[in-house]
Amino acid sequence: VSDAAYMDRNRCGFLWGAKKKADIDIQKIVIDDRAITPNSLFVCLRGGSVDGHNFAQSAVKNGAVAIVCERPVSTPMPQILVDLQFLILIQK
């Protein structure tokens, strides 16, 4: 079963991009890459005109230690891939 099929069937997220199991100290959860501080978790939300996935690199550069996203992004940070419906729920 592919990761995408598993996620679709189980409606849950899975970890992408982590080479080994590690503890991550998350101090803050943010949706704006400009508000990132060290040890932040960046959540990539898509809006009508802006896609947070496009700001993942900036978030990492600003100190994000992990990313919650709908699809993999090009960054070495651990990524938690989740269903888009989940991201919409946490946005409200």
Biopython code that builds the backbone (N, CA, C, O; Angstrom):
import numpy as np
from Bio.PDB.StructureBuilder import StructureBuilder

atoms = [
    (1, "VAL", "N", (0.853, -1.181, 0.000)),
    (1, "VAL", "CA", (0.000, 0.000, 0.000)),
    (1, "VAL", "C", (0.895, 1.240, 0.000)),
    (1, "VAL", "O", (1.815, 1.348, 0.812)),
    (2, "SER", "N", (0.625, 2.161, -0.904)),
    (2, "SER", "CA", (1.425, 3.384, -0.957)),
    (2, "SER", "C", (1.074, 4.287, 0.228)),
    (2, "SER", "O", (0.016, 4.142, 0.840)),
    (3, "ASP", "N", (1.984, 5.227, 0.543)),
    (3, "ASP", "CA", (1.740, 6.165, 1.638)),
    (3, "ASP", "C", (0.475, 6.979, 1.385)),
    (3, "ASP", "O", (-0.320, 7.202, 2.298)),
    (4, "ALA", "N", (0.292, 7.426, 0.125)),
    (4, "ALA", "CA", (-0.887, 8.238, -0.199)),
    (4, "ALA", "C", (-2.167, 7.431, -0.023)),
    (4, "ALA", "O", (-3.159, 7.945, 0.493)),
    (5, "ALA", "N", (-2.149, 6.182, -0.443)),
    (5, "ALA", "CA", (-3.338, 5.337, -0.289)),
    (5, "ALA", "C", (-3.621, 5.085, 1.190)),
    (5, "ALA", "O", (-4.776, 5.095, 1.614)),
    (6, "TYR", "N", (-2.565, 4.860, 1.974)),
    (6, "TYR", "CA", (-2.740, 4.652, 3.412)),
    (6, "TYR", "C", (-3.359, 5.879, 4.054)),
    (6, "TYR", "O", (-4.294, 5.769, 4.847)),
    (7, "MET", "N", (-2.832, 7.060, 3.708)),
    (7, "MET", "CA", (-3.351, 8.288, 4.283)),
    (7, "MET", "C", (-4.812, 8.480, 3.888)),
    (7, "MET", "O", (-5.636, 8.861, 4.720)),
    (8, "ASP", "N", (-5.135, 8.220, 2.628)),
    (8, "ASP", "CA", (-6.497, 8.401, 2.159)),
    (8, "ASP", "C", (-7.448, 7.455, 2.890)),
    (8, "ASP", "O", (-8.533, 7.867, 3.300)),
    (9, "ARG", "N", (-7.056, 6.207, 3.056)),
    (9, "ARG", "CA", (-7.916, 5.217, 3.686)),
    (9, "ARG", "C", (-8.070, 5.469, 5.187)),
    (9, "ARG", "O", (-9.144, 5.238, 5.743)),
    (10, "ASN", "N", (-7.031, 5.929, 5.833)),
    (10, "ASN", "CA", (-7.053, 6.064, 7.285)),
    (10, "ASN", "C", (-7.243, 7.490, 7.788)),
    (10, "ASN", "O", (-7.401, 7.702, 8.990)),
    (11, "ARG", "N", (-7.230, 8.468, 6.889)),
    (11, "ARG", "CA", (-7.443, 9.870, 7.261)),
    (11, "ARG", "C", (-6.522, 10.309, 8.390)),
    (11, "ARG", "O", (-6.951, 10.947, 9.352)),
    (12, "CYS", "N", (-5.258, 9.957, 8.254)),
    (12, "CYS", "CA", (-4.298, 10.368, 9.273)),
    (12, "CYS", "C", (-3.036, 10.850, 8.586)),
    (12, "CYS", "O", (-2.885, 10.699, 7.374)),
    (13, "GLY", "N", (-2.140, 11.425, 9.349)),
    (13, "GLY", "CA", (-0.891, 11.909, 8.785)),
    (13, "GLY", "C", (0.206, 10.878, 8.933)),
    (13, "GLY", "O", (0.075, 9.901, 9.671)),
    (14, "PHE", "N", (1.283, 11.115, 8.222)),
    (14, "PHE", "CA", (2.456, 10.275, 8.395)),
    (14, "PHE", "C", (3.704, 11.117, 8.234)),
    (14, "PHE", "O", (3.685, 12.165, 7.589)),
    (15, "LEU", "N", (4.781, 10.651, 8.823)),
    (15, "LEU", "CA", (6.030, 11.394, 8.840)),
    (15, "LEU", "C", (6.788, 11.161, 7.541)),
    (15, "LEU", "O", (6.910, 10.028, 7.076)),
    (16, "TRP", "N", (7.292, 12.238, 6.963)),
    (16, "TRP", "CA", (8.021, 12.182, 5.705)),
    (16, "TRP", "C", (9.340, 12.918, 5.884)),
    (16, "TRP", "O", (9.372, 13.989, 6.490)),
    (17, "GLY", "N", (10.404, 12.372, 5.378)),
    (17, "GLY", "CA", (11.664, 13.087, 5.341)),
    (17, "GLY", "C", (12.571, 12.909, 6.543)),
    (17, "GLY", "O", (13.700, 13.399, 6.530)),
    (18, "ALA", "N", (12.120, 12.231, 7.571)),
    (18, "ALA", "CA", (12.980, 12.022, 8.736)),
    (18, "ALA", "C", (13.858, 10.806, 8.475)),
    (18, "ALA", "O", (13.348, 9.731, 8.155)),
    (19, "LYS", "N", (15.155, 10.962, 8.607)),
    (19, "LYS", "CA", (16.091, 9.861, 8.363)),
    (19, "LYS", "C", (16.114, 8.872, 9.531)),
    (19, "LYS", "O", (16.334, 7.677, 9.334)),
    (20, "LYS", "N", (15.891, 9.362, 10.713)),
    (20, "LYS", "CA", (15.891, 8.504, 11.894)),
    (20, "LYS", "C", (14.928, 9.083, 12.918)),
    (20, "LYS", "O", (14.558, 10.255, 12.852)),
    (21, "LYS", "N", (14.536, 8.264, 13.844)),
    (21, "LYS", "CA", (13.642, 8.724, 14.900)),
    (21, "LYS", "C", (14.387, 9.723, 15.783)),
    (21, "LYS", "O", (15.510, 9.465, 16.218)),
    (22, "ALA", "N", (13.757, 10.850, 16.037)),
    (22, "ALA", "CA", (14.394, 11.875, 16.853)),
    (22, "ALA", "C", (13.337, 12.655, 17.612)),
    (22, "ALA", "O", (12.198, 12.792, 17.165)),
    (23, "ASP", "N", (13.730, 13.154, 18.750)),
    (23, "ASP", "CA", (12.847, 14.029, 19.502)),
    (23, "ASP", "C", (12.954, 15.431, 18.916)),
    (23, "ASP", "O", (14.048, 15.905, 18.612)),
    (24, "ILE", "N", (11.820, 16.083, 18.762)),
    (24, "ILE", "CA", (11.795, 17.447, 18.258)),
    (24, "ILE", "C", (11.107, 18.304, 19.310)),
    (24, "ILE", "O", (9.992, 18.008, 19.740)),
    (25, "ASP", "N", (11.782, 19.361, 19.714)),
    (25, "ASP", "CA", (11.242, 20.270, 20.714)),
    (25, "ASP", "C", (10.482, 21.380, 19.996)),
    (25, "ASP", "O", (11.094, 22.263, 19.394)),
    (26, "ILE", "N", (9.147, 21.339, 20.056)),
    (26, "ILE", "CA", (8.319, 22.351, 19.401)),
    (26, "ILE", "C", (7.820, 23.327, 20.454)),
    (26, "ILE", "O", (7.162, 22.942, 21.421)),
    (27, "GLN", "N", (8.146, 24.595, 20.248)),
    (27, "GLN", "CA", (7.768, 25.643, 21.186)),
    (27, "GLN", "C", (6.551, 26.445, 20.723)),
    (27, "GLN", "O", (5.865, 27.063, 21.537)),
    (28, "LYS", "N", (6.287, 26.432, 19.421)),
    (28, "LYS", "CA", (5.258, 27.308, 18.863)),
    (28, "LYS", "C", (4.746, 26.703, 17.555)),
    (28, "LYS", "O", (5.513, 26.089, 16.813)),
    (29, "ILE", "N", (3.471, 26.872, 17.275)),
    (29, "ILE", "CA", (2.874, 26.437, 16.014)),
    (29, "ILE", "C", (2.456, 27.688, 15.251)),
    (29, "ILE", "O", (1.723, 28.528, 15.773)),
    (30, "VAL", "N", (2.929, 27.805, 14.011)),
    (30, "VAL", "CA", (2.653, 29.019, 13.240)),
    (30, "VAL", "C", (2.212, 28.693, 11.814)),
    (30, "VAL", "O", (2.534, 27.635, 11.273)),
    (31, "ILE", "N", (1.464, 29.630, 11.216)),
    (31, "ILE", "CA", (1.047, 29.491, 9.820)),
    (31, "ILE", "C", (1.649, 30.591, 8.942)),
    (31, "ILE", "O", (1.443, 30.587, 7.728)),
    (32, "ASP", "N", (2.376, 31.517, 9.527)),
    (32, "ASP", "CA", (2.998, 32.614, 8.795)),
    (32, "ASP", "C", (4.514, 32.471, 8.937)),
    (32, "ASP", "O", (5.042, 32.567, 10.045)),
    (33, "ASP", "N", (5.217, 32.243, 7.827)),
    (33, "ASP", "CA", (6.661, 32.014, 7.894)),
    (33, "ASP", "C", (7.412, 33.193, 8.501)),
    (33, "ASP", "O", (8.516, 33.020, 9.017)),
    (34, "ARG", "N", (6.836, 34.375, 8.447)),
    (34, "ARG", "CA", (7.488, 35.561, 9.021)),
    (34, "ARG", "C", (7.419, 35.562, 10.544)),
    (34, "ARG", "O", (8.172, 36.287, 11.195)),
    (35, "ALA", "N", (6.525, 34.759, 11.122)),
    (35, "ALA", "CA", (6.365, 34.697, 12.580)),
    (35, "ALA", "C", (7.146, 33.544, 13.206)),
    (35, "ALA", "O", (7.050, 33.309, 14.411)),
    (36, "ILE", "N", (7.915, 32.828, 12.396)),
    (36, "ILE", "CA", (8.688, 31.690, 12.890)),
    (36, "ILE", "C", (9.758, 32.165, 13.861)),
    (36, "ILE", "O", (10.431, 33.170, 13.631)),
    (37, "THR", "N", (9.897, 31.425, 14.945)),
    (37, "THR", "CA", (11.003, 31.593, 15.877)),
    (37, "THR", "C", (11.651, 30.220, 16.015)),
    (37, "THR", "O", (11.050, 29.227, 15.605)),
    (38, "PRO", "N", (12.850, 30.128, 16.574)),
    (38, "PRO", "CA", (13.470, 28.809, 16.727)),
    (38, "PRO", "C", (12.532, 27.813, 17.410)),
    (38, "PRO", "O", (11.819, 28.153, 18.354)),
    (39, "ASN", "N", (12.549, 26.588, 16.915)),
    (39, "ASN", "CA", (11.739, 25.478, 17.436)),
    (39, "ASN", "C", (10.250, 25.620, 17.137)),
    (39, "ASN", "O", (9.411, 25.154, 17.908)),
    (40, "SER", "N", (9.927, 26.257, 16.029)),
    (40, "SER", "CA", (8.522, 26.372, 15.611)),
    (40, "SER", "C", (8.124, 25.209, 14.717)),
    (40, "SER", "O", (8.959, 24.607, 14.040)),
    (41, "LEU", "N", (6.836, 24.907, 14.727)),
    (41, "LEU", "CA", (6.225, 23.962, 13.785)),
    (41, "LEU", "C", (5.470, 24.819, 12.777)),
    (41, "LEU", "O", (4.581, 25.583, 13.152)),
    (42, "PHE", "N", (5.819, 24.698, 11.506)),
    (42, "PHE", "CA", (5.174, 25.488, 10.462)),
    (42, "PHE", "C", (4.080, 24.664, 9.800)),
    (42, "PHE", "O", (4.325, 23.546, 9.346)),
    (43, "VAL", "N", (2.873, 25.216, 9.747)),
    (43, "VAL", "CA", (1.737, 24.545, 9.112)),
    (43, "VAL", "C", (1.479, 25.226, 7.768)),
    (43, "VAL", "O", (1.192, 26.422, 7.715)),
    (44, "CYS", "N", (1.584, 24.456, 6.688)),
    (44, "CYS", "CA", (1.385, 24.969, 5.325)),
    (44, "CYS", "C", (-0.099, 24.955, 4.985)),
    (44, "CYS", "O", (-0.664, 23.902, 4.691)),
    (45, "LEU", "N", (-0.718, 26.104, 5.025)),
    (45, "LEU", "CA", (-2.126, 26.207, 4.660)),
    (45, "LEU", "C", (-2.248, 26.821, 3.275)),
    (45, "LEU", "O", (-1.450, 27.675, 2.890)),
    (46, "ARG", "N", (-3.254, 26.376, 2.531)),
    (46, "ARG", "CA", (-3.528, 26.967, 1.223)),
    (46, "ARG", "C", (-4.736, 27.870, 1.343)),
    (46, "ARG", "O", (-5.770, 27.479, 1.884)),
    (47, "GLY", "N", (-4.596, 29.072, 0.840)),
    (47, "GLY", "CA", (-5.703, 30.017, 0.822)),
    (47, "GLY", "C", (-6.125, 30.282, -0.607)),
    (47, "GLY", "O", (-5.712, 29.578, -1.529)),
    (48, "GLY", "N", (-6.952, 31.302, -0.788)),
    (48, "GLY", "CA", (-7.426, 31.643, -2.113)),
    (48, "GLY", "C", (-6.333, 32.137, -3.037)),
    (48, "GLY", "O", (-6.369, 31.878, -4.240)),
    (49, "SER", "N", (-5.356, 32.849, -2.483)),
    (49, "SER", "CA", (-4.302, 33.396, -3.339)),
    (49, "SER", "C", (-2.890, 33.012, -2.898)),
    (49, "SER", "O", (-1.929, 33.277, -3.621)),
    (50, "VAL", "N", (-2.749, 32.398, -1.735)),
    (50, "VAL", "CA", (-1.428, 32.054, -1.207)),
    (50, "VAL", "C", (-1.402, 30.583, -0.793)),
    (50, "VAL", "O", (-2.354, 30.074, -0.203)),
    (51, "ASP", "N", (-0.301, 29.915, -1.112)),
    (51, "ASP", "CA", (-0.114, 28.519, -0.724)),
    (51, "ASP", "C", (1.069, 28.448, 0.237)),
    (51, "ASP", "O", (2.205, 28.722, -0.152)),
    (52, "GLY", "N", (0.808, 28.083, 1.483)),
    (52, "GLY", "CA", (1.853, 28.016, 2.499)),
    (52, "GLY", "C", (2.993, 27.081, 2.154)),
    (52, "GLY", "O", (4.097, 27.242, 2.673)),
    (53, "HIS", "N", (2.749, 26.093, 1.277)),
    (53, "HIS", "CA", (3.813, 25.190, 0.857)),
    (53, "HIS", "C", (4.957, 25.967, 0.190)),
    (53, "HIS", "O", (6.114, 25.554, 0.258)),
    (54, "ASN", "N", (4.628, 27.079, -0.446)),
    (54, "ASN", "CA", (5.645, 27.894, -1.122)),
    (54, "ASN", "C", (6.567, 28.614, -0.143)),
    (54, "ASN", "O", (7.593, 29.157, -0.552)),
    (55, "PHE", "N", (6.221, 28.627, 1.130)),
    (55, "PHE", "CA", (7.007, 29.337, 2.130)),
    (55, "PHE", "C", (7.733, 28.397, 3.092)),
    (55, "PHE", "O", (8.294, 28.845, 4.092)),
    (56, "ALA", "N", (7.724, 27.111, 2.798)),
    (56, "ALA", "CA", (8.358, 26.127, 3.675)),
    (56, "ALA", "C", (9.860, 26.379, 3.819)),
    (56, "ALA", "O", (10.393, 26.310, 4.926)),
    (57, "GLN", "N", (10.542, 26.669, 2.716)),
    (57, "GLN", "CA", (11.987, 26.932, 2.782)),
    (57, "GLN", "C", (12.284, 28.136, 3.668)),
    (57, "GLN", "O", (13.228, 28.111, 4.458)),
    (58, "SER", "N", (11.492, 29.176, 3.540)),
    (58, "SER", "CA", (11.661, 30.370, 4.368)),
    (58, "SER", "C", (11.433, 30.039, 5.832)),
    (58, "SER", "O", (12.152, 30.527, 6.704)),
    (59, "ALA", "N", (10.430, 29.210, 6.104)),
    (59, "ALA", "CA", (10.135, 28.820, 7.490)),
    (59, "ALA", "C", (11.315, 28.070, 8.097)),
    (59, "ALA", "O", (11.683, 28.310, 9.247)),
    (60, "VAL", "N", (11.904, 27.170, 7.331)),
    (60, "VAL", "CA", (13.065, 26.415, 7.822)),
    (60, "VAL", "C", (14.231, 27.356, 8.063)),
    (60, "VAL", "O", (14.922, 27.249, 9.076)),
    (61, "LYS", "N", (14.451, 28.271, 7.143)),
    (61, "LYS", "CA", (15.540, 29.242, 7.283)),
    (61, "LYS", "C", (15.351, 30.097, 8.534)),
    (61, "LYS", "O", (16.325, 30.519, 9.157)),
    (62, "ASN", "N", (14.085, 30.351, 8.901)),
    (62, "ASN", "CA", (13.782, 31.172, 10.071)),
    (62, "ASN", "C", (13.746, 30.392, 11.381)),
    (62, "ASN", "O", (13.570, 30.989, 12.443)),
    (63, "GLY", "N", (13.910, 29.066, 11.327)),
    (63, "GLY", "CA", (14.006, 28.290, 12.556)),
    (63, "GLY", "C", (12.993, 27.185, 12.766)),
    (63, "GLY", "O", (12.990, 26.555, 13.824)),
    (64, "ALA", "N", (12.130, 26.927, 11.791)),
    (64, "ALA", "CA", (11.159, 25.828, 11.945)),
    (64, "ALA", "C", (11.901, 24.498, 12.052)),
    (64, "ALA", "O", (12.881, 24.268, 11.343)),
    (65, "VAL", "N", (11.429, 23.627, 12.938)),
    (65, "VAL", "CA", (12.066, 22.322, 13.122)),
    (65, "VAL", "C", (11.277, 21.195, 12.483)),
    (65, "VAL", "O", (11.775, 20.075, 12.371)),
    (66, "ALA", "N", (10.048, 21.477, 12.061)),
    (66, "ALA", "CA", (9.218, 20.489, 11.382)),
    (66, "ALA", "C", (8.094, 21.226, 10.656)),
    (66, "ALA", "O", (7.799, 22.385, 10.943)),
    (67, "ILE", "N", (7.483, 20.527, 9.716)),
    (67, "ILE", "CA", (6.451, 21.128, 8.881)),
    (67, "ILE", "C", (5.255, 20.196, 8.797)),
    (67, "ILE", "O", (5.412, 18.984, 8.650)),
    (68, "VAL", "N", (4.053, 20.768, 8.892)),
    (68, "VAL", "CA", (2.819, 20.034, 8.630)),
    (68, "VAL", "C", (2.373, 20.484, 7.239)),
    (68, "VAL", "O", (2.209, 21.679, 6.994)),
    (69, "CYS", "N", (2.179, 19.529, 6.332)),
    (69, "CYS", "CA", (1.858, 19.883, 4.956)),
    (69, "CYS", "C", (0.964, 18.835, 4.308)),
    (69, "CYS", "O", (0.805, 17.725, 4.815)),
    (70, "GLU", "N", (0.393, 19.213, 3.185)),
    (70, "GLU", "CA", (-0.490, 18.325, 2.426)),
    (70, "GLU", "C", (0.309, 17.435, 1.474)),
    (70, "GLU", "O", (-0.080, 16.301, 1.193)),
    (71, "ARG", "N", (1.429, 17.965, 0.985)),
    (71, "ARG", "CA", (2.285, 17.215, 0.061)),
    (71, "ARG", "C", (3.733, 17.466, 0.474)),
    (71, "ARG", "O", (4.020, 18.477, 1.115)),
    (72, "PRO", "N", (4.646, 16.570, 0.121)),
    (72, "PRO", "CA", (6.053, 16.789, 0.483)),
    (72, "PRO", "C", (6.588, 18.085, -0.109)),
    (72, "PRO", "O", (6.260, 18.456, -1.236)),
    (73, "VAL", "N", (7.411, 18.757, 0.669)),
    (73, "VAL", "CA", (8.068, 19.976, 0.201)),
    (73, "VAL", "C", (9.573, 19.733, 0.204)),
    (73, "VAL", "O", (10.064, 18.844, 0.899)),
    (74, "SER", "N", (10.285, 20.512, -0.561)),
    (74, "SER", "CA", (11.719, 20.329, -0.717)),
    (74, "SER", "C", (12.469, 20.960, 0.449)),
    (74, "SER", "O", (12.896, 22.112, 0.380)),
    (75, "THR", "N", (12.620, 20.200, 1.504)),
    (75, "THR", "CA", (13.353, 20.652, 2.688)),
    (75, "THR", "C", (13.818, 19.425, 3.465)),
    (75, "THR", "O", (13.149, 18.392, 3.434)),
    (76, "PRO", "N", (14.943, 19.515, 4.157)),
    (76, "PRO", "CA", (15.431, 18.375, 4.929)),
    (76, "PRO", "C", (14.701, 18.191, 6.263)),
    (76, "PRO", "O", (14.933, 17.197, 6.952)),
    (77, "MET", "N", (13.841, 19.110, 6.633)),
    (77, "MET", "CA", (13.138, 19.017, 7.911)),
    (77, "MET", "C", (12.097, 17.903, 7.884)),
    (77, "MET", "O", (11.543, 17.602, 6.827)),
    (78, "PRO", "N", (11.825, 17.291, 9.031)),
    (78, "PRO", "CA", (10.737, 16.317, 9.094)),
    (78, "PRO", "C", (9.415, 16.983, 8.697)),
    (78, "PRO", "O", (9.147, 18.133, 9.047)),
    (79, "GLN", "N", (8.612, 16.237, 7.966)),
    (79, "GLN", "CA", (7.327, 16.740, 7.501)),
    (79, "GLN", "C", (6.233, 15.769, 7.929)),
    (79, "GLN", "O", (6.384, 14.553, 7.807)),
    (80, "ILE", "N", (5.151, 16.308, 8.422)),
    (80, "ILE", "CA", (3.999, 15.495, 8.789)),
    (80, "ILE", "C", (2.957, 15.736, 7.708)),
    (80, "ILE", "O", (2.334, 16.796, 7.657)),
    (81, "LEU", "N", (2.774, 14.744, 6.846)),
    (81, "LEU", "CA", (1.817, 14.875, 5.755)),
    (81, "LEU", "C", (0.428, 14.546, 6.272)),
    (81, "LEU", "O", (0.211, 13.502, 6.886)),
    (82, "VAL", "N", (-0.501, 15.440, 6.019)),
    (82, "VAL", "CA", (-1.871, 15.250, 6.489)),
    (82, "VAL", "C", (-2.853, 15.505, 5.357)),
    (82, "VAL", "O", (-2.522, 16.147, 4.360)),
    (83, "ASP", "N", (-4.037, 15.006, 5.521)),
    (83, "ASP", "CA", (-5.111, 15.229, 4.570)),
    (83, "ASP", "C", (-5.500, 16.707, 4.583)),
    (83, "ASP", "O", (-5.531, 17.330, 5.644)),
    (84, "LEU", "N", (-5.790, 17.259, 3.433)),
    (84, "LEU", "CA", (-6.164, 18.666, 3.325)),
    (84, "LEU", "C", (-7.330, 19.011, 4.245)),
    (84, "LEU", "O", (-7.355, 20.104, 4.812)),
    (85, "GLN", "N", (-8.290, 18.113, 4.407)),
    (85, "GLN", "CA", (-9.431, 18.386, 5.275)),
    (85, "GLN", "C", (-8.971, 18.642, 6.709)),
    (85, "GLN", "O", (-9.557, 19.471, 7.405)),
    (86, "PHE", "N", (-7.934, 17.943, 7.154)),
    (86, "PHE", "CA", (-7.392, 18.172, 8.504)),
    (86, "PHE", "C", (-6.830, 19.584, 8.609)),
    (86, "PHE", "O", (-7.059, 20.274, 9.602)),
    (87, "LEU", "N", (-6.085, 20.020, 7.575)),
    (87, "LEU", "CA", (-5.528, 21.369, 7.616)),
    (87, "LEU", "C", (-6.611, 22.422, 7.646)),
    (87, "LEU", "O", (-6.459, 23.447, 8.311)),
    (88, "ILE", "N", (-7.697, 22.189, 6.941)),
    (88, "ILE", "CA", (-8.816, 23.140, 6.950)),
    (88, "ILE", "C", (-9.441, 23.193, 8.343)),
    (88, "ILE", "O", (-9.798, 24.272, 8.815)),
    (89, "LEU", "N", (-9.577, 22.060, 8.997)),
    (89, "LEU", "CA", (-10.160, 22.022, 10.338)),
    (89, "LEU", "C", (-9.327, 22.807, 11.341)),
    (89, "LEU", "O", (-9.877, 23.548, 12.156)),
    (90, "ILE", "N", (-7.994, 22.652, 11.292)),
    (90, "ILE", "CA", (-7.181, 23.346, 12.291)),
    (90, "ILE", "C", (-7.054, 24.833, 11.959)),
    (90, "ILE", "O", (-6.673, 25.627, 12.819)),
    (91, "GLN", "N", (-7.367, 25.214, 10.729)),
    (91, "GLN", "CA", (-7.310, 26.623, 10.356)),
    (91, "GLN", "C", (-8.465, 27.392, 10.968)),
    (91, "GLN", "O", (-8.336, 28.587, 11.232)),
    (92, "LYS", "N", (-9.591, 26.733, 11.198)),
    (92, "LYS", "CA", (-10.790, 27.434, 11.702)),
    (92, "LYS", "C", (-10.740, 27.652, 13.177)),
    (92, "LYS", "O", (-11.668, 28.225, 13.747)),
]
sb = StructureBuilder()
sb.init_structure("model")
sb.init_model(0)
sb.init_chain("A")
sb.init_seg("    ")
for serial, (resi, resn, name, xyz) in enumerate(atoms, 1):
    if name == "N":
        sb.init_residue(resn, " ", resi, " ")
    sb.init_atom(name, np.array(xyz, "f"), 0.0, 1.0, " ", f" {name:<3s}", serial, name[0])
structure = sb.get_structure()
